[in-house]
Amino acid sequence: MMRPKAKGIGLLSGGLDSILAVKVLQEQPLELVGITFTTPFFGPESGLLAGRIAGIPTRVEDMGEVFLTMLRKPPHGYGRYMNPCIDCHGLMLQEAAKILIAEGADFLFTGEVVGQRPMSQRRAAMKIVERMSGVAGRVLRPLSAKLLEPTIVEKEGLVEREKLLDLHGRGRKRQMELARFYGLHHVPQPSGGCMLTKEGFARKLKELFALMPHADLRHVERLKWGRHFRLAESCLLALGRSKGENERLSVLADPEDVVLSVPSHPGPTGLLFGTAIRRAHVQEAAMIVAAYSDVAFGERVSVRWLQRGEEAWTRVKNVGRTPWMHRLL
């Protein structure tokens, strides 16, 4: 009786390394499937592309809510900006481990290379995230496996250790050689699509958490659209920079938020939100909306604002943008 194929679930980030991890394992009689995660800070597109290039079925898992909870206070801290790389990797493995258990798979695998990333791919960090997964001993790193302790599936003979690799360090020479060996003509660049590694977005997110410690996914999504201003100590104003951003901000508004515009002139939609919106905040937001609209300097104009489904108007004078520039996030 033939032994059934061992099943491995791969975490595909979209970079070349995750594709190579699949190709190395395809040298053996294994059943391989991929998963890629989505949050407000990175999407699944590159992971899905990696799955297509590698030739394995790949699906998307949304971990936005659990990720946001972790992000407020990551146990292992942030990187240069607000990227909690160790806890992010650990969380992905935790979520993947749930799938492993539910589907009766044998192991998880990743494209991690020992020493390639200074924060999350140190040996110590790799051990930490494996412990966080809850399935220690079943996390295989095919590209660096020979430099690491054998996993359970290697010890049981489900995966042949001799067919795995010993890559290490930040160099990419061996990866490029492998790409040519496997006939990979489309070689993705090293992954860098996480918004938490971007200084400007990280600054906005810190402001949001300071203002609203329990901000939800919709609040975070607003930071991805338009300019953002801090009003006093309780409100943020998002200002659309295009028709598309104006429409997106309108869709993201909650009943308690204030949506502002100048119907008589082309210009932005403003979305005012926070913990305690007062009339003075609405008036200040209206002046900013007017300043960024096609309203002549010194001209008085009517600004419409909507809240809880009710419409109201306020008159403001366009006094220019200078008074608020220091509050632009």
DRENDO-1510 file (C-alpha; in Angstrom, 1 decimal, always signed):
<recs>
REC; n; res; u; v; w
REC; 1; MET; +0.0; +0.0; +0.0 .
REC; 2; MET; +1.4; +3.4; -1.0 .
REC; 3; ARG; +2.0; +5.9; +1.7 .
REC; 4; PRO; -0.2; +9.0; +1.1 .
REC; 5; LYS; +1.5; +12.2; +0.2 .
REC; 6; ALA; +2.3; +14.6; +3.0 .
REC; 7; LYS; +0.4; +17.9; +2.7 .
REC; 8; GLY; +2.2; +21.2; +3.2 .
REC; 9; ILE; +0.6; +24.6; +3.5 .
REC; 10; GLY; +2.8; +27.4; +2.2 .
REC; 11; LEU; +2.7; +31.1; +3.3 .
REC; 12; LEU; +3.2; +33.0; +0.1 .
REC; 13; SER; +4.4; +36.6; +0.5 .
REC; 14; GLY; +4.8; +37.1; -3.2 .
REC; 15; GLY; +8.6; +37.4; -3.3 .
REC; 16; LEU; +10.9; +35.2; -5.1 .
REC; 17; ASP; +11.9; +33.2; -2.0 .
REC; 18; SER; +8.4; +32.0; -1.4 .
REC; 19; ILE; +8.2; +30.8; -5.0 .
REC; 20; LEU; +11.5; +29.0; -4.7 .
REC; 21; ALA; +10.4; +27.3; -1.5 .
REC; 22; VAL; +7.5; +25.8; -3.5 .
REC; 23; LYS; +9.8; +24.8; -6.4 .
REC; 24; VAL; +12.2; +23.1; -4.0 .
REC; 25; LEU; +9.4; +21.1; -2.4 .
REC; 26; GLN; +8.0; +20.1; -5.8 .
REC; 27; GLU; +11.1; +18.0; -6.2 .
REC; 28; GLN; +9.4; +15.6; -3.8 .
REC; 29; PRO; +6.0; +13.8; -4.0 .
REC; 30; LEU; +4.1; +16.2; -1.8 .
REC; 31; GLU; +0.7; +17.9; -1.9 .
REC; 32; LEU; +1.3; +21.6; -1.7 .
REC; 33; VAL; -1.2; +24.5; -1.3 .
REC; 34; GLY; -0.6; +28.1; -0.7 .
REC; 35; ILE; -2.2; +30.8; +1.5 .
REC; 36; THR; -1.7; +34.5; +1.4 .
REC; 37; PHE; -2.9; +37.0; +3.9 .
REC; 38; THR; -4.6; +40.4; +3.6 .
REC; 39; THR; -4.9; +43.2; +6.1 .
REC; 40; PRO; -5.5; +47.0; +5.7 .
REC; 41; PHE; -1.7; +47.3; +5.3 .
REC; 42; PHE; -0.9; +44.8; +2.6 .
REC; 43; GLY; -3.0; +43.0; +0.1 .
REC; 44; PRO; -3.0; +39.4; -1.4 .
REC; 45; GLU; -2.2; +40.2; -5.0 .
REC; 46; SER; +1.5; +39.4; -4.9 .
REC; 47; GLY; +0.9; +36.2; -3.0 .
REC; 48; LEU; -1.7; +35.1; -5.5 .
REC; 49; LEU; +0.7; +35.8; -8.3 .
REC; 50; ALA; +3.4; +33.8; -6.6 .
REC; 51; GLY; +1.0; +30.9; -6.3 .
REC; 52; ARG; +0.3; +31.1; -10.1 .
REC; 53; ILE; +4.0; +31.3; -10.9 .
REC; 54; ALA; +4.8; +28.4; -8.6 .
REC; 55; GLY; +1.9; +26.3; -9.9 .
REC; 56; ILE; +0.0; +25.6; -6.7 .
REC; 57; PRO; -3.6; +26.4; -5.7 .
REC; 58; THR; -3.5; +29.5; -3.4 .
REC; 59; ARG; -6.3; +31.2; -1.4 .
REC; 60; VAL; -6.6; +34.4; +0.5 .
REC; 61; GLU; -7.1; +34.6; +4.3 .
REC; 62; ASP; -8.3; +37.9; +5.9 .
REC; 63; MET; -6.7; +38.6; +9.2 .
REC; 64; GLY; -7.4; +42.3; +9.4 .
REC; 65; GLU; -9.2; +42.3; +12.8 .
REC; 66; VAL; -6.7; +40.1; +14.7 .
REC; 67; PHE; -3.8; +42.0; +13.1 .
REC; 68; LEU; -5.1; +45.4; +14.2 .
REC; 69; THR; -5.5; +44.1; +17.8 .
REC; 70; MET; -1.9; +42.9; +17.7 .
REC; 71; LEU; -0.6; +46.1; +16.1 .
REC; 72; ARG; -1.7; +48.3; +19.0 .
REC; 73; LYS; +0.8; +46.7; +21.3 .
REC; 74; PRO; +3.0; +44.1; +19.6 .
REC; 75; PRO; +4.9; +42.0; +22.2 .
REC; 76; HIS; +8.1; +42.2; +20.3 .
REC; 77; GLY; +7.9; +45.8; +19.3 .
REC; 78; TYR; +8.1; +47.7; +16.0 .
REC; 79; GLY; +10.8; +48.0; +13.4 .
REC; 80; ARG; +11.9; +51.3; +12.0 .
REC; 81; TYR; +8.4; +52.7; +11.8 .
REC; 82; MET; +5.3; +50.8; +12.8 .
REC; 83; ASN; +6.1; +47.4; +11.3 .
REC; 84; PRO; +5.8; +44.7; +13.9 .
REC; 85; CYS; +7.7; +42.1; +11.8 .
REC; 86; ILE; +8.2; +39.4; +14.3 .
REC; 87; ASP; +4.7; +39.5; +15.6 .
REC; 88; CYS; +3.3; +39.8; +12.1 .
REC; 89; HIS; +5.1; +36.6; +11.0 .
REC; 90; GLY; +4.1; +34.8; +14.2 .
REC; 91; LEU; +0.5; +35.8; +13.7 .
REC; 92; MET; +0.5; +34.5; +10.1 .
REC; 93; LEU; +1.8; +31.2; +11.3 .
REC; 94; GLN; -0.8; +31.1; +14.1 .
REC; 95; GLU; -3.6; +31.7; +11.5 .
REC; 96; ALA; -2.0; +29.2; +9.1 .
REC; 97; ALA; -1.7; +26.6; +11.9 .
REC; 98; LYS; -5.5; +26.8; +12.4 .
REC; 99; ILE; -5.9; +25.8; +8.8 .
REC; 100; LEU; -3.3; +23.0; +9.2 .
REC; 101; ILE; -5.2; +21.5; +12.1 .
REC; 102; ALA; -8.6; +21.9; +10.4 .
REC; 103; GLU; -7.5; +20.3; +7.2 .
REC; 104; GLY; -5.3; +17.6; +8.6 .
REC; 105; ALA; -2.1; +18.9; +6.9 .
REC; 106; ASP; +1.3; +17.8; +7.9 .
REC; 107; PHE; +3.4; +20.9; +7.9 .
REC; 108; LEU; +3.6; +24.6; +7.2 .
REC; 109; PHE; +6.3; +26.1; +5.0 .
REC; 110; THR; +7.7; +29.6; +4.3 .
REC; 111; GLY; +10.3; +31.2; +2.0 .
REC; 112; GLU; +12.4; +32.5; +4.9 .
REC; 113; VAL; +16.1; +32.5; +4.6 .
REC; 114; VAL; +18.3; +32.6; +7.7 .
REC; 115; GLY; +19.9; +36.0; +8.1 .
REC; 116; GLN; +18.2; +37.7; +5.2 .
REC; 117; ARG; +16.2; +40.2; +7.2 .
REC; 118; PRO; +17.7; +41.8; +10.2 .
REC; 119; MET; +14.6; +41.8; +12.4 .
REC; 120; SER; +12.4; +38.8; +11.5 .
REC; 121; GLN; +14.8; +36.3; +9.9 .
REC; 122; ARG; +17.5; +36.0; +12.6 .
REC; 123; ARG; +17.7; +32.5; +14.0 .
REC; 124; ALA; +16.4; +33.6; +17.3 .
REC; 125; ALA; +13.4; +35.4; +15.7 .
REC; 126; MET; +12.6; +32.4; +13.5 .
REC; 127; LYS; +12.5; +30.3; +16.7 .
REC; 128; ILE; +10.2; +32.8; +18.4 .
REC; 129; VAL; +7.7; +32.9; +15.5 .
REC; 130; GLU; +7.7; +29.1; +15.3 .
REC; 131; ARG; +6.8; +28.9; +19.0 .
REC; 132; MET; +4.1; +31.5; +18.5 .
REC; 133; SER; +2.5; +29.3; +15.8 .
REC; 134; GLY; +1.5; +26.6; +18.3 .
REC; 135; VAL; +2.8; +23.9; +16.0 .
REC; 136; ALA; +6.5; +24.0; +16.7 .
REC; 137; GLY; +8.3; +21.3; +14.8 .
REC; 138; ARG; +6.0; +21.5; +11.9 .
REC; 139; VAL; +7.3; +24.8; +10.3 .
REC; 140; LEU; +9.6; +24.0; +7.4 .
REC; 141; ARG; +11.9; +26.5; +5.8 .
REC; 142; PRO; +13.0; +24.7; +2.6 .
REC; 143; LEU; +15.6; +27.2; +1.5 .
REC; 144; SER; +17.5; +27.1; +4.8 .
REC; 145; ALA; +16.4; +23.8; +6.3 .
REC; 146; LYS; +19.9; +22.3; +6.4 .
REC; 147; LEU; +21.0; +25.1; +8.7 .
REC; 148; LEU; +18.1; +24.5; +11.1 .
REC; 149; GLU; +17.0; +21.7; +13.4 .
REC; 150; PRO; +15.1; +19.0; +11.5 .
REC; 151; THR; +11.4; +19.3; +11.6 .
REC; 152; ILE; +9.0; +16.5; +12.6 .
REC; 153; VAL; +8.1; +15.8; +9.0 .
REC; 154; GLU; +11.8; +15.5; +8.1 .
REC; 155; LYS; +12.4; +13.1; +11.1 .
REC; 156; GLU; +9.4; +11.0; +10.0 .
REC; 157; GLY; +10.6; +10.8; +6.5 .
REC; 158; LEU; +7.6; +12.7; +5.0 .
REC; 159; VAL; +10.0; +15.2; +3.6 .
REC; 160; GLU; +13.5; +14.3; +2.5 .
REC; 161; ARG; +16.0; +16.6; +4.2 .
REC; 162; GLU; +18.7; +16.0; +1.7 .
REC; 163; LYS; +16.7; +17.6; -1.1 .
REC; 164; LEU; +16.3; +20.8; +0.9 .
REC; 165; LEU; +18.8; +23.8; +0.9 .
REC; 166; ASP; +21.2; +25.7; +3.1 .
REC; 167; LEU; +20.8; +29.3; +1.9 .
REC; 168; HIS; +21.7; +32.1; +4.3 .
REC; 169; GLY; +22.5; +35.8; +4.4 .
REC; 170; ARG; +21.3; +38.8; +2.5 .
REC; 171; GLY; +22.9; +38.0; -0.9 .
REC; 172; ARG; +20.6; +37.0; -3.7 .
REC; 173; LYS; +23.1; +35.2; -6.0 .
REC; 174; ARG; +21.9; +31.7; -5.2 .
REC; 175; GLN; +18.3; +32.7; -5.5 .
REC; 176; MET; +18.8; +34.1; -8.9 .
REC; 177; GLU; +20.6; +30.9; -9.9 .
REC; 178; LEU; +17.7; +28.8; -8.7 .
REC; 179; ALA; +15.3; +31.0; -10.5 .
REC; 180; ARG; +17.1; +30.3; -13.8 .
REC; 181; PHE; +17.3; +26.6; -12.9 .
REC; 182; TYR; +13.5; +26.4; -12.5 .
REC; 183; GLY; +12.9; +28.5; -15.6 .
REC; 184; LEU; +11.3; +31.4; -13.7 .
REC; 185; HIS; +11.3; +34.3; -16.2 .
REC; 186; HIS; +9.2; +36.6; -14.1 .
REC; 187; VAL; +11.2; +37.2; -10.9 .
REC; 188; PRO; +9.4; +39.3; -8.3 .
REC; 189; GLN; +11.5; +41.9; -6.5 .
REC; 190; PRO; +11.9; +41.4; -2.7 .
REC; 191; SER; +8.7; +42.2; -1.0 .
REC; 192; GLY; +8.3; +45.8; +0.3 .
REC; 193; GLY; +4.6; +46.4; +0.0 .
REC; 194; CYS; +3.7; +46.8; +3.6 .
REC; 195; MET; +2.4; +50.3; +4.4 .
REC; 196; LEU; +3.6; +50.0; +8.0 .
REC; 197; THR; +7.2; +50.4; +6.7 .
REC; 198; LYS; +6.3; +53.8; +5.1 .
REC; 199; GLU; +7.3; +56.8; +7.2 .
REC; 200; GLY; +4.3; +58.9; +6.2 .
REC; 201; PHE; +1.7; +56.3; +6.8 .
REC; 202; ALA; +3.2; +55.2; +10.1 .
REC; 203; ARG; +3.0; +58.9; +11.3 .
REC; 204; LYS; -0.7; +59.0; +10.4 .
REC; 205; LEU; -1.4; +55.7; +12.2 .
REC; 206; LYS; +0.4; +56.9; +15.3 .
REC; 207; GLU; -1.8; +60.0; +15.3 .
REC; 208; LEU; -4.9; +57.9; +14.9 .
REC; 209; PHE; -4.1; +55.5; +17.7 .
REC; 210; ALA; -3.3; +58.5; +20.0 .
REC; 211; LEU; -6.6; +60.0; +19.1 .
REC; 212; MET; -8.7; +56.8; +19.0 .
REC; 213; PRO; -7.0; +53.9; +20.9 .
REC; 214; HIS; -9.8; +51.6; +19.8 .
REC; 215; ALA; -9.8; +52.7; +16.1 .
REC; 216; ASP; -11.3; +50.0; +13.9 .
REC; 217; LEU; -10.5; +48.9; +10.3 .
REC; 218; ARG; -12.7; +51.6; +8.8 .
REC; 219; HIS; -10.8; +54.3; +10.6 .
REC; 220; VAL; -7.5; +52.8; +9.4 .
REC; 221; GLU; -8.8; +52.6; +5.9 .
REC; 222; ARG; -9.4; +56.4; +5.9 .
REC; 223; LEU; -5.7; +57.0; +6.4 .
REC; 224; LYS; -5.0; +55.5; +2.9 .
REC; 225; TRP; -7.0; +58.2; +1.2 .
REC; 226; GLY; -6.3; +62.0; +0.9 .
REC; 227; ARG; -4.5; +64.5; +3.0 .
REC; 228; HIS; -4.9; +64.4; +6.8 .
REC; 229; PHE; -5.1; +67.1; +9.4 .
REC; 230; ARG; -5.2; +67.0; +13.1 .
REC; 231; LEU; -7.8; +69.4; +14.6 .
REC; 232; ALA; -7.3; +70.2; +18.3 .
REC; 233; GLU; -6.9; +67.0; +20.4 .
REC; 234; SER; -10.0; +65.1; +19.3 .
REC; 235; CYS; -10.5; +65.1; +15.6 .
REC; 236; LEU; -8.9; +64.2; +12.3 .
REC; 237; LEU; -9.9; +65.6; +8.9 .
REC; 238; ALA; -9.3; +63.6; +5.7 .
REC; 239; LEU; -9.4; +65.6; +2.5 .
REC; 240; GLY; -9.8; +64.0; -0.9 .
REC; 241; ARG; -7.2; +64.8; -3.6 .
REC; 242; SER; -9.2; +63.5; -6.6 .
REC; 243; LYS; -12.7; +62.5; -7.6 .
REC; 244; GLY; -11.9; +58.9; -6.7 .
REC; 245; GLU; -10.7; +59.8; -3.2 .
REC; 246; ASN; -13.7; +62.0; -2.6 .
REC; 247; GLU; -16.0; +59.2; -3.4 .
REC; 248; ARG; -14.0; +56.7; -1.3 .
REC; 249; LEU; -14.1; +59.0; +1.7 .
REC; 250; SER; -17.8; +59.5; +1.4 .
REC; 251; VAL; -18.3; +55.7; +1.4 .
REC; 252; LEU; -16.1; +55.3; +4.5 .
REC; 253; ALA; -18.1; +57.9; +6.6 .
REC; 254; ASP; -20.0; +56.6; +9.6 .
REC; 255; PRO; -23.2; +58.4; +10.8 .
REC; 256; GLU; -21.4; +60.3; +13.6 .
REC; 257; ASP; -18.8; +61.6; +11.1 .
REC; 258; VAL; -19.1; +64.9; +9.3 .
REC; 259; VAL; -18.8; +65.0; +5.5 .
REC; 260; LEU; -18.1; +68.5; +4.1 .
REC; 261; SER; -18.0; +69.9; +0.5 .
REC; 262; VAL; -18.3; +73.2; -1.4 .
REC; 263; PRO; -21.0; +72.5; -4.0 .
REC; 264; SER; -20.5; +75.8; -5.8 .
REC; 265; HIS; -16.8; +75.1; -6.6 .
REC; 266; PRO; -14.7; +72.1; -7.6 .
REC; 267; GLY; -12.8; +70.8; -4.7 .
REC; 268; PRO; -12.3; +68.1; -2.1 .
REC; 269; THR; -14.7; +66.2; +0.1 .
REC; 270; GLY; -13.7; +66.4; +3.7 .
REC; 271; LEU; -14.3; +63.6; +6.2 .
REC; 272; LEU; -14.2; +64.8; +9.8 .
REC; 273; PHE; -14.0; +62.1; +12.5 .
REC; 274; GLY; -12.9; +61.7; +16.0 .
REC; 275; THR; -13.9; +61.2; +19.7 .
REC; 276; ALA; -15.7; +64.5; +20.3 .
REC; 277; ILE; -16.7; +66.5; +17.2 .
REC; 278; ARG; -17.8; +70.0; +18.2 .
REC; 279; ARG; -19.3; +72.9; +16.1 .
REC; 280; ALA; -15.9; +74.7; +16.3 .
REC; 281; HIS; -14.2; +71.7; +14.7 .
REC; 282; VAL; -16.8; +71.7; +11.9 .
REC; 283; GLN; -16.2; +75.4; +11.3 .
REC; 284; GLU; -12.4; +74.9; +11.2 .
REC; 285; ALA; -12.8; +71.9; +8.9 .
REC; 286; ALA; -15.1; +73.9; +6.6 .
REC; 287; MET; -12.3; +76.6; +6.3 .
REC; 288; ILE; -9.8; +73.9; +5.3 .
REC; 289; VAL; -12.1; +72.5; +2.7 .
REC; 290; ALA; -12.7; +75.9; +1.3 .
REC; 291; ALA; -9.0; +76.6; +1.2 .
REC; 292; TYR; -8.3; +73.5; -0.9 .
REC; 293; SER; -11.3; +74.2; -3.2 .
REC; 294; ASP; -11.3; +76.5; -6.3 .
REC; 295; VAL; -12.5; +79.4; -4.1 .
REC; 296; ALA; -10.7; +82.7; -4.6 .
REC; 297; PHE; -8.6; +83.9; -1.8 .
REC; 298; GLY; -10.7; +86.2; +0.5 .
REC; 299; GLU; -14.0; +85.0; -1.0 .
REC; 300; ARG; -16.8; +83.9; +1.3 .
REC; 301; VAL; -18.5; +80.6; +0.4 .
REC; 302; SER; -21.1; +78.3; +1.7 .
REC; 303; VAL; -19.9; +74.8; +2.8 .
REC; 304; ARG; -22.3; +72.0; +3.1 .
REC; 305; TRP; -21.9; +69.4; +5.9 .
REC; 306; LEU; -23.8; +66.2; +6.6 .
REC; 307; GLN; -24.0; +64.3; +9.8 .
REC; 308; ARG; -26.4; +61.6; +10.9 .
REC; 309; GLY; -28.2; +62.0; +7.6 .
REC; 310; GLU; -29.0; +65.6; +8.2 .
REC; 311; GLU; -27.7; +68.5; +6.1 .
REC; 312; ALA; -26.5; +71.8; +7.4 .
REC; 313; TRP; -24.5; +74.8; +5.9 .
REC; 314; THR; -21.9; +77.2; +7.2 .
REC; 315; ARG; -20.4; +80.3; +5.7 .
REC; 316; VAL; -16.6; +80.7; +5.7 .
REC; 317; LYS; -14.0; +82.9; +4.2 .
REC; 318; ASN; -11.1; +81.4; +2.3 .
REC; 319; VAL; -8.1; +82.7; +4.2 .
REC; 320; GLY; -5.6; +80.4; +2.5 .
REC; 321; ARG; -3.8; +77.2; +3.5 .
REC; 322; THR; -1.0; +78.5; +5.6 .
REC; 323; PRO; -2.6; +78.5; +9.0 .
REC; 324; TRP; -3.2; +74.7; +8.9 .
REC; 325; MET; -0.1; +73.5; +7.1 .
REC; 326; HIS; +1.7; +72.6; +10.4 .
REC; 327; ARG; -1.1; +70.3; +11.2 .
REC; 328; LEU; -0.9; +68.4; +7.9 .
REC; 329; LEU; +0.1; +64.8; +8.9 .
</recs>
